[in-house]
Amino acid sequence: MKIQLSECLEIISLSLDTVKDNKAFNKVLAGQLRVLLCDTKFGVENSLINKVISNPLLDCTTNNFVSYNNTRLIEFIQPESLFKKNESQLSLETWLSQKVIKSNIFYESLENCTCVYCRRFEGEHEVIIRDFATREGEKCFITMMCAFCGASFEVELNDIANAYEGKVENVKKTTITIKDIIKNYANKNGGTHVDSVLDIKGFLIAEIGDRYIQAISQYMLEYFSEIEMS
């Protein structure tokens, strides 16, 4: 297990050096972080860190949320200052459960959405969200189904953002944890698997998760350089 840990950290270190010039190596980092911190086998915890350290304790996040791109639609802890060093420390599961991104958009209550087929507004009938899709090099859309005529149509993400500007106080929030970032990036965004359609968490992580992947990777290198293992 110590050999596996050494190889894991070596891959992380080399990938961090390479990712500066080739962002594809974020996928390599995500895969190794999953192995190291939040792997499971048949639904049972199987992380490498627990195999080499008994009850590892990790630094908590700063919890300093700021607005993404100066809007209130998304709040996040800046990856460059993600962790507090030498202060409160947490068990692995609690550490993984810390929130780092908060989305203030609840897509199922989208206002002013018009079915392009029957031309009816959401206020006149129910509009059901089918899925959330991103396409490489293209704009991002939500595919919706009109409950009145049954037709499917797409709504661009920017239209949703515009509809919700200044209207985010009383809507349901989506939160994203350290574990969400690692698992989603590894399992859905190419670390070990690729999903053709992403939900809202998957989309946000695919868009801005790479900086967190790098920050967590750098933290793990520093963590293991400072501890002594028997």
For each residue, the residues with C-beta under 8 A, 3 or more apart:
1: 4 5 48 51 52
2: 5 6 52 229
3: 6 7
4: 1 7 8 48
5: 1 2 8 9 36 48 49 52 224
6: 2 3 9 10
7: 3 4 10 11
8: 4 5 11 12 32 35 36 48
9: 5 6 12 13 220 221 224
10: 6 7 13 14
11: 7 8 14 15 28 32
12: 8 9 15 16 29 32 33 36 217 220 221
13: 9 10 16 17 221
14: 10 11 17 18
15: 11 12 18 19 25 28 29 32 217
16: 12 13 19 20 29 214 217 218 221
17: 13 14 20
18: 14 15 21 22 25
19: 15 16 22 23 25 26 29 210 214
20: 16 17
21: 18
22: 18 19 25
23: 19 26 210
24: 27 28
25: 15 18 19 22 28 29
26: 19 23 29 30 185 209 210 213 214
27: 24 30 31 185 186 189 190 191
28: 11 15 24 25 31 32 191
29: 12 15 16 19 25 26 32 33 191 213 214 217
30: 26 27 33 34 182 185 186 189 190 191 213
31: 27 28 34 35 186 191 192
32: 8 11 12 15 28 29 35 36 217
33: 12 29 30 36 37 38 182 186 213 216 217 220
34: 30 31 37 38 39 182 183 186 187 191 192
35: 8 31 32 39 47 48
36: 5 8 12 32 33 39 47 48 49 220
37: 33 34 47 48 49 92 96 179 182 216 220
38: 33 34 47 96 179 182 183
39: 34 35 36 45 46 47 48
40: 43 44 45 46
41: 44 46
42:
43: 40
44: 40 41
45: 39 40 50
46: 39 40 41
47: 35 36 37 38 39 50 51 92
48: 1 4 5 8 35 36 37 39 51 52
49: 5 36 37 52 53 56 92
50: 45 47 53 56 92
51: 1 47 48
52: 1 2 5 48 49 229
53: 49 50 56 227 229
54:
55: 91
56: 49 50 53 91 92
57: 89 90 91
58: 89 90 92 95 223
59: 83 84 85 86 87 88 89 90 219 223
60: 63 83 84 87 88 89 90 95 98
61: 77 82 83 84 98 100 178
62: 77 81 82 83 84
63: 60 77
64: 77 78 81
65: 75 76 77 102
66: 75 76 77 78
67: 70 71 72 74 75
68: 71 73 74 75 76 208
69: 74
70: 67
71: 67 68 74 161 165
72: 67 75 104 166 168
73: 68 103 104 105 161 164 165 168
74: 67 68 69 71 101 102 103 104 105 204
75: 65 66 67 68 72 101 102 104
76: 65 66 68 100 101 102 208
77: 61 62 63 64 65 66 81 82 100 101
78: 64 66 81 82
79: 82 211 212 214 215
80: 211 215
81: 62 64 77 78
82: 61 62 77 78 79 100 212 215 216 219
83: 59 60 61 62 215 219
84: 59 60 61 62 87 88
85: 59
86: 59
87: 59 60 84
88: 59 60 84
89: 57 58 59 60
90: 57 58 59 60 94 95 98
91: 55 56 57 94 95
92: 37 47 49 50 56 58 95 96
93: 96 97
94: 90 91 97 98
95: 58 60 90 91 92 98 178
96: 37 38 92 93 177 178 179 182
97: 93 94 177 178 179
98: 60 61 90 94 95 177 178
99: 102 175 176 177
100: 61 76 77 82 176 177 178 181 212
101: 74 75 76 77 175 176 181 204 205 208
102: 65 74 75 76 99 173 174 175 176
103: 73 74 173 174 175 176 200 204
104: 72 73 74 75 164 168 171 173
105: 73 74 160 161 164 168 171 174 200
106: 109 171 172 173 174
107: 110 129 132 142 160 200
108: 129
109: 106 171 172
110: 107 113 122 127 155 160 163
111: 122 163 164 167
112: 121 122 163
113: 110 121 122 127 144 155 163
114: 119 120 121 122
115: 118 119 120 127 146 148 149 151 153
116: 119 151 153
117: 146 149 151 153
118: 115 146 148 149 151
119: 114 115 116
120: 114 115 124 125 146 148 149
121: 112 113 114 124
122: 110 111 112 113 114 125 126 127
123:
124: 120 121 148
125: 120 122 146 147 148
126: 122 147 148
127: 110 113 115 122 144 145 146 147
128: 144 145 146 147
129: 107 108 132 142 143 144 145
130: 143 144 145 152
131: 142 143 197 199
132: 107 129 140 142 143 197 198 199 200 202 203
133: 140 141 142 143 196 197 198
134: 140 198 203 206 207
135: 138 139 140
136:
137:
138: 135
139: 135 156 157 158
140: 132 133 134 135 156 157 203
141: 133 154 155 156 157
142: 107 129 131 132 133 154 155 157 160
143: 129 130 131 132 133 152 153 154
144: 113 127 128 129 130 152 153 154 155
145: 127 128 129 130 150 151 152
146: 115 117 118 120 125 127 128 149 150 151 152 153
147: 125 126 127 128 150
148: 115 118 120 124 125 126
149: 115 117 118 120 146
150: 145 146 147
151: 115 116 117 118 145 146
152: 130 143 144 145 146
153: 115 116 117 143 144 146
154: 141 142 143 144
155: 110 113 141 142 144 159 160
156: 139 140 141 159 160
157: 139 140 141 142 160 161
158: 139 161 162
159: 155 156 162 163
160: 105 107 110 142 155 156 157 163 164
161: 71 73 105 157 158 164 165
162: 158 159 165
163: 110 111 112 113 159 160 167
164: 73 104 105 111 160 161 167 168 171
165: 71 73 161 162
166: 72
167: 111 163 164 171
168: 72 73 104 105 164 171
169:
170:
171: 104 105 106 109 164 167 168
172: 106 109
173: 102 103 104 106
174: 102 103 105 106 200 201 204
175: 99 101 102 103
176: 99 100 101 102 103 180 181 201 204 205
177: 96 97 98 99 100 180 181
178: 61 95 96 97 98 100 181 182 212 216
179: 37 38 96 97 182 183
180: 176 177 183 184 201 205
181: 100 101 176 177 178 184 185 205 209 212 213 216
182: 30 33 34 37 38 96 178 179 185 186 213 216
183: 34 38 179 180 186 187
184: 180 181 187 188 189 201 202 205 206 209
185: 26 27 30 181 182 188 189 190 191 205 206 209 210 213
186: 27 30 31 33 34 182 183 189 191 192 193
187: 34 183 184 191 192 193 195
188: 184 185 193 194 195 198 202 205 206
189: 27 30 184 185 186 194 195 198 202 205 206 209
190: 27 30 185 193 194
191: 27 28 29 30 31 34 185 186 187
192: 31 34 186 187
193: 186 187 188 190
194: 188 189 190
195: 187 188 189 198 202
196: 133
197: 131 132 133
198: 132 133 134 188 189 195 201 202 203 206
199: 131 132 202 203
200: 103 105 107 132 174 203 204
201: 174 176 180 184 198 204 205
202: 132 184 188 189 195 198 199 205 206
203: 132 134 140 198 199 200 206 207
204: 74 101 103 174 176 200 201 207 208 209
205: 101 176 180 181 184 185 188 189 201 202 208 209
206: 134 184 185 188 189 198 202 203 209
207: 134 203 204
208: 68 76 101 204 205 211 212
209: 26 181 184 185 189 204 205 206 212 213
210: 19 23 26 185 213 214
211: 79 80 208 214 215
212: 79 82 100 178 181 208 209 215 216
213: 26 29 30 33 181 182 185 209 210 216 217
214: 16 19 26 29 79 210 211 217 218
215: 79 80 82 83 211 212 218 219
216: 33 37 82 178 181 182 212 213 219 220
217: 12 15 16 29 32 33 213 214 220 221
218: 16 214 215 221 222
219: 59 82 83 215 216 222 223
220: 9 12 33 36 37 216 217 223 224
221: 9 12 13 16 217 218 224 225
222: 218 219 225 226
223: 58 59 219 220 226 227
224: 5 9 220 221 227
225: 221 222
226: 222 223
227: 53 223 224
228:
229: 2 52 53
230:
